[in-house]
Amino acid sequence: MTSLSAFFEKIAQSKKNQIILFLTYVIVTGAGLFLLPDSTIAFLLLLFSILILYYLNLNLRAKWVTGIVILAVVVPFIASFSDSYQTYMEVGTLVGIYCAMALGLNIVVGFAGLLDLGFIAFFAVGAYTYAIFASDQASKFMPFGHYPLSGGTFWIFIFIAAIVAAIFGILLGVPVLRVRGDYLAIVTLGFGEIIRILLNNMDHPINITNGSMGIASITPPSFFGISIGSSNQFYYIAFAIFLLVIYVVRKLEYSKLGRAWKAVRDNEIAAQSMGIPLVKTKLAAFAIGASFSGMMGVVFAAKQMFVDATSFTYLESTMVLVMVILGGMGSVPGVILGAAVVIILRTQVLTNISNWLSAMSSNYGISIPPALSPEKMQLLIFGILLIVFALYRTQGLIPHKNRKVDVAKLKKESEQAALTRKKTASGGADS
Amino acid sequence: MNILEVKHLTKEFGGLTATSDINMTIKKNSITAVIGPNGAGKTTFFNMITAVYHPTSGDILLNGKSLVGLKPHQVSQFGITRTFQNIRLFENMTVLENVLVGMHQNLKSHWIGTLLQLPHIRKIEENARTTAYDILNYVGLENYVNENAGNLAYGAQRRLEIGRAIAAKPKVLLLDEPAAGMNPKETERLTNLIHDMRTKLDVTIILIEHDMNLVMKISDSIYVLDHGELIASGKPNEIRNNKKVIEAYLGKGAVSNG
């Protein structure tokens, strides 16, 4: 036992060993996926390398480059030999979409401390913004213009949807921010349902959303004339937006605005008496969080080529919230992991277990009633997971840690600044 | 020169009058103490100055400008910051970040500039961190820079609150029971700090305090509240021998018996 822990300690101390072990892991799991192309486990093990990478004691930039290379090159390349290539990439796209959304909700819930139970509404707003104009739906109520718009406008719509969703975020915020805590949660829940029901009913008197029929045949995006239709292409779009979102969140977290959010979360009265405008700060959280959702809504609409209000139920809002709580409120890596875990559980693991169980029951005559298949018990499983986390790991999978500053450097800078002040002061006295 | 004037300040909560008709004039760069038994309306008075409560009637003037009707963050921007009786730190943020939040209103680093990585914004943030470190050094918390504020010892939390308040570069600093729960040694250190702040930071200090030793030692003038009314004001010596004050603290008859 002791020799084993000593062995790990030795590895942790040497960067070279870490790199070698990490590369070995990637190669082994990569080869595993290559040899067993249809094995979900091999695919998940390969993805697991990202989590290992996160815990390695390496230079931050090197980790980012490695992570991007693995996700953008290694995983798609190896998966492309598999028959389930499109399924894998579909899962990857969904993870990207939900990661960005969870990061958006994390700004609202984790940083600013405002519990939002209707977050999916902004995703719906983004999806419908693109769907209406990229199908002939817009021609039913727009007096001018020629619809559907071409696939090239997809890229512009990502930004338009971000802005539209942000406006909806502010619209929600203005009346809602008069209430706090539990009341806020209830009002946001109502807002989420209002948006969904509106979308479901806005087919008369003017047909804007086509009501419960949904909007079909949405133009697929095009990139310099190449039409984008398959999951492996959407994977890269989702991935790119996801990277953008991480960048924005990371930069904001330790900015003046990020500090204001956390201050409001920790103590509203103290934050105000330090000169932080409460309403403006909270609205900024709602708007920025919503804009991430809006962007991914566009990707979702384009990928599905069909939207209707059933994709944006209260259950989806809860799922995004589960990702944030499971991963760790306020913790960026935690929330990403949480989103990945929930999506992979939903789309891969539970389905696979269900299939395996039904195969068991037909092969060995063990009869499991279909109502008990894990796929159908999703909600129960997530509920139990949440209870377990609330009891034993309240901080989430990767708890939030405050960034530490280099005190020695700070001390040196402070001494230097004092010295220059002294110099200029004495210089002033001389002249 | 008077920096702060309070005129006929009254606050009623329903039928209960928390403070009634309080008048005060506070000289620039002075140390003023507001004392009185529990429930006298001292904290309500502070809450009105910092716009946490709005007065029922009366006026508060900072350098001749009325503060009534402003939002709390605007009062802070006008130059009044405070500490709290029941400590209100940002517990899940580091000690350094708490001070940085205090500097919020003086930092010109817009978030769009942060996203674009503009060099001058980076410079602003770097300088802010250095200044925040200086402030921590000043209040004696330089060894806890990266600690979560919630994990600090009680006395250190009090000092961090003061550090956070002076980070906003106030003209008037309100301290609500700064020595509550401190041992004699910590209180002495606090006394020195308050004296030092007045001269070094050119700030006017108003404090609520129950520790009479501290109050008598550092105040230029003292206001005594009882049941929401101003019953006495004057220099420490005058207050010490004021009949009404002794009565308020010890009850009627205490003077004649003593």
Interface residues (C-beta under 8 A of the other chain):
Chain A: Y247 V248 K251 L252 S255 K256 L257 R259 A260 K262 A263 R265 D266 N267 I269 A270 A271 Q272 S273 M274 G275 I276 P277 L278 A284 G330 H400 N402 R403 K404 V405 V407 L410 K411 E413 S414 A417 A418
Chain B: T50 V52 K71 P72 H73 V75 S76 Q77 T81 R82 F84 R88 L89 F90 E91 N92 M93 T94 L96 E97 L100 V101 G102 H104 Q105 L107 S109 H110 W111 T114 L115 Q117 E125 E126 R129 T130 Y133 D134 N137 E142 V145 N146 N148 R164 A165 A168
